[in-house]
Each structure stands twice: as C-alpha cells, then as structure tokens.
C-alpha cells in the first residue's frame, strides 16, 4: 500500500473523531475530495432542484473533474489536518 493511501485511510478515521461539526463548506469539500479520490470524475445526471443536498454534493464533486486520485487524496489530507489540528 502506498504511503499516501495509508495516510488517506488514517485521515478518514481522524475526521470521525472531531468533537465539533465542520462547516457545511468543509463537509462538502471533504465529500467531494473523498469521492474524487475513490470514484474518479463525477458520473450520472445532476440531481433535480428539489434535492438541494444532492445537488450541492454533485456540484462540489463536479468542480474537481480531471483531478487525479493522488492529488485529491493530498488535498483531503490537508483539509483534515486543518480541521483536526
């Protein structure tokens, strides 16, 4: 297992230990970076207007289109480090 993947997995555990809920913006950032790291570019149709949460998640993820998995993992690590530390 590569070092970045090990750090990424540890960061996923670390983020669950936060005592204070991150802001919605931080949550969207974490979600989109996680999805880009694990699933690649966004797939499927954009959710409808009535699904505001799904639409926000889709939009955040679609902004990362073309970002490599390794870069997304590094960005995820930076966000978790900021939130934890």
FENDAGI-V580918 format. One record per residue. RES is the residue in one small letter. PHI is phi in whole degrees, -180 to 180 (999 if undefined). PSI is psi in degrees with one decimal (NA if undefined). OMEGA is omega in whole degrees, -180 to 180 (NA if undefined). Layout:
# FENDAGI-V580918
RES PHI PSI OMEGA
RES PHI PSI OMEGA
This chain:
# FENDAGI-V580918
x 999 134.5 -179
x -72 158.1 -178
x -62 -40.3 -178
x -66 -37.4 179
x -68 -38.4 178
x -64 -42.8 178
x -65 -38.8 179
x -63 -44.8 179
x -65 -39.3 178
x -66 -39.1 179
x -64 -34.7 177
x -63 -38.0 177
x -71 -41.3 -178
x -63 -39.6 -177
x -66 -25.2 178
x -76 -12.0 -179
x -93 -0.2 -179
x -60 135.3 180
x -87 -26.1 180
x -110 135.7 180
x -68 128.6 177
x -65 160.7 178
x -65 161.9 179
x -59 -37.5 179
x -63 -43.7 178
x -66 -39.2 178
x -63 -42.2 178
x -64 -39.6 178
x -64 -46.6 179
x -61 -45.3 180
x -59 -50.2 -176
x -66 -39.3 178
x -68 -38.6 177
x -63 -47.9 -179
x -63 -41.1 179
x -65 -36.9 180
x -68 -39.8 -173
x -96 -33.2 -174
x -114 -11.5 -177
x 83 -156.4 -177
x -62 150.6 -178
x -58 143.9 -179
x -128 159.1 175
x 86 177.8 -178
x -84 150.5 177
x -69 133.8 179
x -60 156.3 -178
x -70 172.1 -176
x -61 -30.3 -176
x -78 -17.0 177
x -97 76.6 -174
x -67 -38.3 -180
x -68 -47.8 179
x -61 -38.5 180
x -67 -42.0 179
x -64 -42.2 178
x -64 -45.8 180
x -60 -46.3 -179
x -64 -42.0 180
x -63 -42.5 -179
x -68 -40.5 -177
x -66 -24.9 177
x -66 -19.4 -178
x -94 6.8 -178
x -53 130.2 180
x 92 -9.4 178
x -76 133.1 180
x -70 157.5 179
x -61 -43.0 -180
x -63 -42.4 179
x -66 -40.4 178
x -63 -39.5 177
x -63 -43.6 179
x -62 -41.8 179
x -66 -39.3 177
x -61 -45.4 179
x -60 -41.0 -180
x -64 -41.4 180
x -67 -43.6 179
x -63 -41.8 179
x -60 -41.7 178
x -64 -41.8 -177
x -73 -38.9 -177
x -79 -42.6 -169
x -91 NA NA
